[in-house]
Amino acid sequence: MNLYFSPNACSLAPHIVLRELALPFNLVQVDNRNKTTADGADFLAINPKGYVAALELKDGQVLTEGPAILQYLADLKPHAGLAPANGSWQRVRLQEMLNFVSSEIHGGLGWLFNTEFPETTQALIRQKLFKRLALLDRRLEQQSYLLGEAFGVADAYLFTVLRWTAGFAIDLEQWPALSRFQARIAQREAVQAALTAETAL
């Protein structure tokens, strides 16, 4: 498999999961501005959406969208427990959480990258985002991970997008449980290996 990624992008989440599962894969860096890969290939020919992550399978099929990729990878090694079994109520809960992280946290932080928004708009975006972060903080006061006491794909996703808060001068210490969550995930061997590999490239 080939994982198309950009440093500090949301592609870090499937990268972490690939390493958690010890699956064989190749990292292919993408220049987000020029839409080319490290070897000069046209990334738009691989993923017409033009953004990472994209996962190219052995048969040439390309899977996009982080939540879909994360669940696909988890199902390759279901015994690892990174996602509940398909068809179970807990799997529905995972999908619920992945959608929340995608739309409310990833999406909310994504708007802040647009520097053309006036300060009043930026303030409104932050206000809404902070309410969502408070919800997650309350959840993580009661349990170690998003779905309970076991690390899973939703945790890799949340960890990845929360890393962007530093770039927007958002101090996670405002939400102590979230801050502890980030520190806990950062200590995982797969997370450290993924970050090291992306920095090296």
C-alpha positions in Angstrom: 0.0 0.0 0.0 1.0 3.6 -0.6 0.0 6.3 1.8 0.1 9.7 0.2 0.8 12.3 3.0 1.9 15.8 3.7 3.7 16.7 6.9 1.4 18.1 9.6 -1.6 17.2 7.6 -4.5 14.9 8.6 -2.7 12.1 6.8 -0.8 11.6 10.0 -3.8 9.7 11.5 -3.7 6.8 9.0 0.0 6.8 9.2 -0.2 6.2 12.9 -2.7 3.4 12.4 -0.6 1.7 9.8 2.3 1.6 12.3 0.0 0.5 15.2 -1.1 -2.4 13.1 2.5 -3.1 11.7 1.1 -3.2 8.2 3.6 -2.9 5.2 3.3 0.4 3.4 5.2 3.1 1.5 5.1 6.7 2.4 4.7 9.1 -0.6 5.0 12.8 0.2 2.7 15.2 -1.6 3.4 18.9 -2.2 0.0 20.4 -1.4 0.7 23.6 -3.3 1.8 22.1 -6.6 -0.2 18.9 -6.3 2.8 16.7 -7.2 4.4 13.8 -5.4 8.0 13.6 -4.3 8.9 11.8 -7.5 7.1 14.4 -9.7 3.9 12.6 -10.4 0.6 14.4 -10.8 -1.2 13.9 -7.5 -4.5 15.0 -9.1 -4.3 11.9 -11.3 -4.1 9.8 -8.1 -6.7 11.7 -6.1 -8.7 14.3 -8.1 -9.8 15.8 -4.8 -6.3 17.1 -4.5 -5.7 16.5 -0.8 -4.2 13.9 1.5 -4.7 11.4 2.9 -5.0 8.9 0.0 -4.4 5.2 0.3 -3.4 3.3 -2.8 -4.1 -0.4 -2.5 -2.2 -3.2 -4.2 -4.8 -3.6 -6.9 -4.5 0.1 -7.8 -7.7 1.3 -6.1 -7.3 4.6 -4.2 -9.3 5.2 -1.0 -9.7 8.8 0.2 -11.3 10.5 3.2 -9.6 9.9 6.6 -12.5 8.3 8.5 -13.0 5.8 5.6 -9.3 5.0 5.5 -9.0 4.6 9.2 -11.9 2.1 9.3 -10.5 0.2 6.3 -7.1 -0.2 8.0 -8.6 -1.3 11.3 -10.6 -4.0 9.6 -7.5 -5.5 8.0 -6.5 -6.6 11.5 -9.7 -6.7 13.5 -8.0 -8.6 16.4 -5.9 -5.5 17.1 -9.1 -3.8 18.4 -8.5 -0.4 16.9 -12.2 -0.4 15.7 -15.2 -2.3 17.0 -16.6 -5.1 14.8 -18.6 -4.2 11.8 -22.3 -4.4 12.5 -22.0 -3.8 16.2 -23.5 -0.9 18.1 -20.0 0.2 19.2 -19.0 0.4 15.5 -21.9 2.9 15.0 -20.6 4.8 18.0 -17.2 4.9 16.3 -18.7 6.3 13.1 -20.5 8.9 15.2 -17.3 10.0 16.8 -15.3 10.0 13.6 -18.0 12.2 12.0 -17.9 14.6 15.0 -14.1 14.9 14.9 -14.2 15.3 11.1 -16.9 18.0 10.9 -16.6 19.8 14.2 -12.9 19.6 15.1 -11.1 19.0 11.9 -13.5 21.3 10.0 -13.5 24.0 12.7 -9.7 24.2 12.8 -9.6 24.0 9.0 -11.5 27.3 8.7 -8.8 29.0 10.8 -6.2 28.4 8.1 -8.1 30.9 6.0 -6.3 34.1 6.9 -8.6 36.2 4.7 -11.4 35.9 7.3 -11.9 39.2 9.3 -11.2 39.0 13.1 -14.9 38.9 13.9 -15.4 35.8 11.7 -12.3 34.2 13.2 -13.7 34.9 16.7 -17.0 33.2 15.9 -15.2 30.2 14.5 -13.2 29.9 17.7 -16.2 30.3 19.9 -18.0 27.4 18.2 -14.8 25.3 18.1 -14.2 25.9 21.8 -17.7 24.6 22.7 -16.9 21.4 20.8 -13.5 21.0 22.6 -15.3 21.4 25.9 -17.6 18.6 25.0 -14.6 16.3 24.3 -12.9 17.5 27.5 -15.9 16.4 29.6 -15.9 13.0 27.8 -12.2 12.5 28.4 -12.6 13.4 32.1 -14.6 10.2 32.4 -12.5 7.9 30.2 -9.0 7.6 28.8 -9.9 7.4 25.1 -12.9 8.5 23.0 -14.6 5.2 23.0 -13.6 4.0 26.5 -10.4 2.6 27.9 -8.8 1.3 24.7 -6.9 3.3 22.1 -8.6 3.3 18.6 -8.6 5.0 15.2 -10.7 7.9 16.5 -8.0 8.7 19.0 -5.4 8.8 16.2 -7.6 11.2 14.3 -8.3 13.5 17.2 -4.7 13.6 18.2 -3.7 14.6 14.7 -6.0 17.5 14.2 -5.5 18.8 17.8 -1.8 19.2 17.0 -2.8 22.2 14.8 -4.1 24.2 17.8 -0.6 25.3 18.6 -0.3 27.0 15.3 -3.4 29.1 16.1 -2.2 30.0 19.6 -4.9 27.8 21.2 -3.7 26.5 24.5 -5.1 23.1 25.2 -4.4 23.6 28.9 -7.8 25.3 28.9 -9.2 21.8 28.6 -7.1 19.7 31.0 -8.5 16.3 30.0 -7.8 17.0 26.3 -4.3 18.2 27.2 -3.6 14.9 29.1 -5.1 13.0 26.2 -2.6 14.6 23.7 0.3 13.9 26.0 -0.8 10.3 26.4 -1.2 9.6 22.7 2.1 11.4 22.0 4.0 8.7 24.0 2.8 5.8 21.9 5.6 4.1 20.0 3.7 4.2 16.7 3.0 7.9 17.1 6.6 8.7 17.7 7.7 6.5 14.8 5.2 8.2 12.4 6.3 11.7 13.4 10.0 10.8 13.1 9.4 9.3 9.6 7.5 12.3 8.4 10.1 14.7 9.7 12.9 12.7 8.1 11.2 12.9 4.7 
